[in-house]
Amino acid sequence: FTDEPGKEGSFYSPIIRVVPDKGFILISTHSGVLWLKASEAAAPHLAKLPVGGRIDVIVVFQGKPNPPIIKSWKLASGGSKCNVFDGTACVNAEKK
């Protein structure tokens, strides 16, 4: 991945740890583990993410040493009250 500030990137990863009171999640990437910081809009929804669930997350890089900021996510596995976060709110589509 890149550390170029403002550049977007994506990761498909298991969620290793969720720290909602600090606004972070820990994921696994091809190069190791990575802390992601929640955006102001995403922070209230972090507690809804399941440890062990797989997440497809879009981030905005801030440059070293700052962690990438979560822009949006889609939960691929694991139950959650926030399967999809579109950058502003949870959007849970009804399953048919």
Secondary structure, 3 states (H helix, E strand, C coil): CCCCCCCEEEEEEEEEEEECCCCEEEEEECCEEEEEEECCCCHHHHHHCCCCCEEEEEEECCCCCCCCEEEEEEEEECCCCCCEECCCCECCCCCC
